[in-house]
Each structure stands twice: as structure tokens, then as C-alpha cells.
Amino acid sequence: MSVKAYLEITMKINPDKRPAAAKVYTDYRQPFLDTIEGALTKELLVRDEDVQVLHGFDSMEHAKAYLETKMFQDDVVAGLKPTWAGDPDIRFYTVA
């Protein structure tokens, strides 16, 4: 199955808090791939100015539904929120 939609979450995270944010990514990467409906890929992208997590899904419906899951709300957001230096930017993309 190929990626048809992406969920991109961009976060401003100060350098001293990036190890804690990376731990959340690694802790939940495989459970995301194993249990979230339609999940196909998950990548951590790091730049000096921000950190992005790019999630690949089999449909836009599944990409949007992930934001409502217990894993996202209770585990991922709860783990990442203390590392944020501002609100995250959440975007969806359809593969053309």
C-alpha cells in the first residue's frame, strides 16, 4: 500500500528539550505504525529552527482521524507539550 496523505506536525522545541521530544517520537513510532488505522510511515525531521514529524497514511480520512486517537491526545501530546516553545503547526497534504 502506498502513502496517499501526509500529516505534518511542526513544533518549535528549544535545543535543551529536544532529547525529551525525541524520546516521545521513538517511544510511540512503532506503536503508531502497528496500531493506528491506515498508518504507513513516520519520520522525524530536525532543523535548527524547528522539529517536524511527518506521518504517512493510506487516506486523508485516516490522517485526520489520528488526531482524535487516545494515543495522539493522551500519550503523544501529553509527552510533547512540556517541550513546546509555542503551539504546533498541523498540516495535511494529499499525494498528487
C-alpha positions as CSV (number, residue, x, y, z in Angstrom):
1,M,0.0,0.0,0.0
2,S,1.3,3.5,-0.8
3,V,1.1,6.8,1.0
4,K,-1.9,8.8,-0.2
5,A,-1.9,11.5,2.6
6,Y,0.5,13.1,5.0
7,L,0.1,14.7,8.4
8,E,2.9,17.2,9.2
9,I,3.3,18.5,12.7
10,T,5.9,21.2,13.1
11,M,7.0,22.2,16.6
12,K,9.3,24.8,18.0
13,I,11.4,23.0,20.5
14,N,14.4,24.5,22.2
15,P,17.6,22.5,21.8
16,D,17.8,21.6,25.5
17,K,14.3,20.0,25.3
18,R,14.9,18.1,22.0
19,P,16.2,14.9,23.7
20,A,12.9,14.6,25.6
21,A,10.9,15.2,22.4
22,A,13.0,12.6,20.5
23,K,12.2,10.1,23.3
24,V,8.4,10.6,22.7
25,Y,9.0,10.1,19.0
26,T,10.9,6.8,19.5
27,D,8.6,5.5,22.2
28,Y,5.5,5.9,20.0
29,R,6.8,5.3,16.5
30,Q,6.3,1.6,16.4
31,P,3.0,1.5,18.3
32,F,1.8,4.2,15.8
33,L,2.8,2.0,12.9
34,D,1.4,-1.1,14.4
35,T,-2.0,0.1,15.8
36,I,-3.2,3.3,14.1
37,E,-5.5,2.6,11.2
38,G,-4.0,3.5,7.9
39,A,-0.6,4.5,9.3
40,L,2.3,3.6,6.9
41,T,5.3,5.8,7.8
42,K,6.5,8.2,10.5
43,E,9.7,10.3,10.2
44,L,11.4,12.8,12.5
45,L,12.8,15.8,10.6
46,V,15.1,18.2,12.6
47,R,16.2,21.7,11.6
48,D,17.8,24.4,13.7
49,E,14.6,26.4,13.8
50,D,12.1,23.5,14.4
51,V,11.3,19.8,14.5
52,Q,8.8,18.1,12.3
53,V,7.1,14.8,12.4
54,L,5.8,13.6,9.1
55,H,3.2,10.8,9.2
56,G,2.2,8.9,6.1
57,F,-1.3,7.4,5.7
58,D,-3.2,5.4,3.2
59,S,-6.0,8.0,3.1
60,M,-6.8,11.6,4.2
61,E,-9.6,10.2,6.4
62,H,-7.1,8.1,8.4
63,A,-4.7,11.0,8.6
64,K,-7.3,13.3,10.1
65,A,-8.7,10.6,12.4
66,Y,-5.3,10.1,14.0
67,L,-5.6,13.4,15.8
68,E,-8.7,12.1,17.7
69,T,-7.0,8.9,18.9
70,K,-6.2,8.2,22.5
71,M,-2.5,7.6,21.5
72,F,-2.2,11.1,20.0
73,Q,-4.1,13.0,22.6
74,D,-3.2,11.2,25.8
75,D,0.3,9.9,25.1
76,V,2.0,11.9,22.3
77,V,0.6,15.4,23.0
78,A,0.9,14.9,26.8
79,G,4.6,13.8,26.4
80,L,5.5,16.6,23.9
81,K,3.6,19.6,25.4
82,P,6.2,20.3,28.0
83,T,8.9,20.6,25.3
84,W,7.0,23.1,23.1
85,A,8.1,26.7,22.8
86,G,4.8,27.6,21.1
87,D,1.7,25.9,19.6
88,P,2.5,23.3,16.9
89,D,1.6,23.9,13.3
90,I,-0.5,21.0,11.9
91,R,-1.0,20.5,8.2
92,F,-2.4,17.8,5.9
93,Y,-1.3,17.0,2.4
94,T,-2.7,14.8,-0.3
95,V,-0.3,13.0,-2.6
96,A,-0.9,14.1,-6.1
